[in-house]
Amino acid sequence: MSSTLHAKVPAHDETDALRATDLYRFYRAGEEETLALRGVALQVRRGETVAVIGPSGSGKSTLLACLAGLDEPDGGTVHIGGERISHRPEAERARVRARRVGVLLQSGNLVAHLDVSANIRLARTAVSSRSEQSVTSLLDLVGLGHRARSLPRELAGGELARAGLAVALANDPDILLADEPTGELDGATEQRILQLLRARAQAGGGVLVVTHSPEAVKIADQVITLRDGRVLS
């Protein structure tokens, strides 16, 4: 596990799950300009877990949004599984995201009026899913086979986190992007979620976790520190 400065990222090869090169993001409010990202570059290989850490306001959330194609960088590019997601119309970014990106948000990514299995099926309707894994086996993987028909409001906190992870993995994404996935969990539940994230990487997927948790950092193969929109060594 290391903390590495990435000034330049090598050209894409088949081992890349994600590659971001020289990302810049500016926000303007009247005469004031905020530089949220300043030339950030990083790479996540298949089978690798990367943790992104840094103080509040360092650019972590902006970086995650740009990597997921939820926001557009003002400069630089993002490739997922070799396919560019940045600097494309929103509809095209959404298609790439649905096929190649799993996003696990701290606030949850479940539709409230659908049960857990229906949430997974909904995620799969966005694309012709590449996943050969059945809904049942995916829920068994995260330990929620017995909760397939439960609504989100009927789940405990740890169960909600695991259900969100199942939805994020519904389409067998190239990269799993997790935003503080253990932020509100007790110690035992945090360890279970981290084990599932690590297992995803060991199965050949890329995993990037934005986190403040020392426990999450422990499972990472690479640690990237952001401060004032820049990568620190």
C-alpha positions as CSV (number, residue, x, y, z in Angstrom):
1,M,0.0,0.0,0.0
2,S,1.5,3.3,-1.0
3,S,0.7,7.0,-1.4
4,T,1.7,8.0,-4.9
5,L,1.9,11.2,-6.9
6,H,0.7,10.7,-10.4
7,A,1.9,13.6,-12.5
8,K,1.3,11.7,-15.8
9,V,-0.6,8.5,-16.2
10,P,0.5,5.9,-18.8
11,A,-1.5,5.3,-22.0
12,H,-4.4,2.9,-21.5
13,D,-3.9,-0.8,-21.6
14,E,-6.2,-3.7,-21.0
15,T,-5.4,-3.8,-17.3
16,D,-7.0,-0.4,-16.7
17,A,-10.4,-0.2,-15.1
18,L,-10.2,3.6,-14.9
19,R,-7.8,6.2,-16.1
20,A,-8.1,9.9,-15.5
21,T,-5.6,12.4,-17.0
22,D,-5.0,16.0,-15.9
23,L,-8.4,16.7,-14.6
24,Y,-9.4,20.4,-14.0
25,R,-12.7,21.6,-12.6
26,F,-13.5,25.3,-12.1
27,Y,-16.6,26.8,-10.4
28,R,-17.5,30.5,-10.9
29,A,-19.8,32.6,-8.7
30,G,-19.8,36.2,-9.9
31,E,-16.3,37.4,-9.9
32,E,-15.0,34.6,-7.8
33,E,-13.5,31.4,-9.2
34,T,-12.9,28.2,-7.2
35,L,-10.4,25.7,-8.5
36,A,-11.9,22.4,-7.3
37,L,-9.5,20.1,-9.3
38,R,-6.0,21.1,-10.5
39,G,-4.5,18.6,-12.8
40,V,-5.5,15.4,-11.0
41,A,-4.4,12.2,-12.7
42,L,-4.9,8.7,-11.4
43,Q,-5.2,5.1,-12.6
44,V,-7.1,2.1,-11.2
45,R,-6.1,-1.3,-12.6
46,R,-8.4,-4.3,-12.7
47,G,-8.0,-6.2,-9.4
48,E,-6.9,-3.0,-7.6
49,T,-8.4,-1.1,-4.7
50,V,-7.6,2.6,-4.5
51,A,-8.5,4.9,-1.6
52,V,-8.8,8.6,-2.0
53,I,-8.4,10.6,1.2
54,G,-8.1,14.3,2.1
55,P,-9.8,17.0,4.3
56,S,-13.2,18.4,3.6
57,G,-13.1,20.7,0.6
58,S,-10.1,19.0,-0.9
59,G,-12.0,18.1,-4.1
60,K,-12.9,14.4,-3.4
61,S,-16.6,14.7,-4.2
62,T,-15.9,16.7,-7.3
63,L,-13.3,14.1,-8.4
64,L,-15.8,11.3,-7.8
65,A,-18.5,13.1,-9.8
66,C,-16.1,13.6,-12.8
67,L,-14.9,10.0,-12.7
68,A,-18.5,8.7,-12.7
69,G,-19.5,11.0,-15.6
70,L,-22.0,12.8,-13.3
71,D,-20.1,16.1,-13.9
72,E,-17.8,17.2,-16.7
73,P,-14.2,18.3,-16.1
74,D,-13.2,21.6,-17.6
75,G,-9.9,20.0,-18.7
76,G,-8.5,16.5,-18.9
77,T,-10.2,13.1,-19.7
78,V,-11.6,10.1,-18.0
79,H,-11.7,6.6,-19.6
80,I,-13.5,3.7,-18.1
81,G,-12.5,0.3,-19.4
82,G,-10.8,2.0,-22.3
83,E,-13.9,4.0,-23.3
84,R,-13.9,7.8,-22.8
85,I,-16.8,9.0,-20.6
86,S,-15.7,12.7,-20.4
87,H,-16.5,15.4,-22.9
88,R,-19.5,13.7,-24.4
89,P,-23.2,14.6,-24.4
90,E,-25.0,13.7,-21.2
91,A,-27.0,10.9,-22.8
92,E,-23.8,9.2,-24.0
93,R,-22.2,9.6,-20.6
94,A,-25.2,8.0,-19.0
95,R,-25.0,5.0,-21.4
96,V,-21.3,4.5,-20.6
97,R,-22.0,4.9,-16.9
98,A,-24.8,2.4,-17.0
99,R,-22.6,-0.2,-18.7
100,R,-19.2,0.4,-17.0
101,V,-19.6,2.2,-13.7
102,G,-21.1,1.1,-10.4
103,V,-21.7,4.0,-8.0
104,L,-22.2,3.4,-4.2
105,L,-23.3,6.5,-2.4
106,Q,-23.4,7.1,1.3
107,S,-26.9,8.4,1.0
108,G,-28.0,5.2,-0.8
109,N,-28.8,4.4,-4.3
110,L,-32.1,2.6,-3.9
111,V,-35.6,3.5,-5.1
112,A,-37.7,3.7,-2.0
113,H,-40.9,2.1,-3.4
114,L,-39.2,-0.9,-4.9
115,D,-38.0,-4.0,-3.1
116,V,-34.3,-4.9,-3.2
117,S,-34.6,-7.4,-6.1
118,A,-36.6,-4.9,-8.1
119,N,-33.9,-2.2,-7.5
120,I,-31.4,-4.6,-9.1
121,R,-33.6,-5.4,-12.0
122,L,-34.2,-1.7,-12.6
123,A,-30.5,-1.0,-12.7
124,R,-30.2,-3.7,-15.4
125,T,-32.9,-2.3,-17.6
126,A,-30.7,0.7,-18.4
127,V,-28.5,-1.5,-20.6
128,S,-28.2,-5.0,-21.9
129,S,-26.5,-6.3,-18.9
130,R,-23.1,-8.0,-19.3
131,S,-23.6,-9.8,-16.0
132,E,-24.3,-13.5,-16.1
133,Q,-25.0,-13.4,-12.4
134,S,-28.7,-13.8,-11.4
135,V,-30.4,-11.4,-9.0
136,T,-30.6,-14.2,-6.5
137,S,-26.9,-15.1,-6.6
138,L,-26.0,-11.4,-6.5
139,L,-28.0,-10.9,-3.3
140,D,-26.5,-14.1,-1.9
141,L,-23.1,-12.7,-2.6
142,V,-23.8,-9.7,-0.3
143,G,-25.7,-11.8,2.3
144,L,-29.2,-10.5,1.5
145,G,-30.8,-13.5,-0.2
146,H,-33.4,-13.5,2.5
147,R,-34.2,-9.8,2.0
148,A,-35.0,-9.9,-1.8
149,R,-38.6,-8.8,-1.2
150,S,-37.9,-6.2,1.4
151,L,-38.3,-2.4,0.8
152,P,-35.4,-0.1,1.7
153,R,-37.3,1.3,4.7
154,E,-37.4,-2.3,6.2
155,L,-33.6,-2.7,6.1
156,A,-31.2,-2.0,8.9
157,G,-28.2,0.3,8.1
158,G,-25.8,-2.4,7.2
159,E,-28.4,-4.2,5.1
160,L,-29.0,-0.9,3.2
161,A,-25.3,-0.5,2.5
162,R,-25.1,-4.1,1.2
163,A,-28.3,-3.6,-0.9
164,G,-26.8,-0.5,-2.4
165,L,-23.6,-2.4,-3.2
166,A,-25.7,-5.1,-5.0
167,V,-27.3,-2.4,-7.1
168,A,-23.9,-0.9,-7.9
169,L,-22.7,-4.3,-9.1
170,A,-25.8,-5.1,-11.0
171,N,-24.2,-4.7,-14.4
172,D,-20.8,-6.1,-13.6
173,P,-19.1,-2.7,-13.9
174,D,-15.4,-2.2,-14.9
175,I,-15.1,0.2,-11.9
176,L,-16.9,0.5,-8.6
177,L,-16.8,4.1,-7.2
178,A,-17.8,4.2,-3.5
179,D,-18.4,7.5,-1.6
180,E,-17.9,7.1,2.1
181,P,-19.5,3.6,2.0
182,T,-18.9,2.9,5.7
183,G,-19.3,6.4,7.1
184,E,-22.4,5.7,9.2
185,L,-21.8,2.0,10.0
186,D,-20.7,0.3,13.2
187,G,-17.3,-1.4,13.3
188,A,-18.5,-5.0,12.5
189,T,-20.7,-3.9,9.6
190,E,-17.9,-1.7,8.3
191,Q,-15.6,-4.7,8.2
192,R,-18.2,-6.7,6.3
193,I,-18.7,-4.0,3.6
194,L,-14.9,-3.6,3.3
195,Q,-14.5,-7.3,2.8
196,L,-17.1,-7.2,0.0
197,L,-15.3,-4.3,-1.7
198,R,-12.0,-6.2,-1.4
199,A,-13.6,-9.3,-2.8
200,R,-14.8,-7.3,-5.8
201,A,-11.3,-6.2,-6.6
202,Q,-9.9,-9.7,-6.1
203,A,-12.5,-11.0,-8.6
204,G,-10.9,-8.6,-11.2
205,G,-12.9,-5.4,-10.9
206,G,-11.5,-2.0,-10.1
207,V,-12.5,-0.3,-6.9
208,L,-12.1,3.3,-5.9
209,V,-13.2,4.4,-2.4
210,V,-13.5,8.1,-1.3
211,T,-13.1,7.8,2.5
212,H,-12.2,9.2,5.9
213,S,-12.0,5.8,7.4
214,P,-8.6,4.4,8.5
215,E,-10.1,0.9,8.1
216,A,-11.0,1.5,4.5
217,V,-7.5,2.8,3.8
218,K,-6.1,-0.5,5.2
219,I,-7.7,-2.5,2.4
220,A,-6.3,-0.3,-0.4
221,D,-3.4,-1.2,-2.7
222,Q,-2.9,2.5,-3.4
223,V,-3.7,5.6,-1.4
224,I,-4.1,9.0,-3.1
225,T,-4.3,12.1,-1.0
226,L,-6.0,15.2,-2.3
227,R,-5.5,18.7,-0.9
228,D,-6.8,21.9,-2.5
229,G,-7.7,20.0,-5.7
230,R,-4.2,18.5,-6.1
231,V,-2.7,15.1,-5.6
232,L,-0.1,15.0,-2.9
233,S,2.8,12.6,-2.6
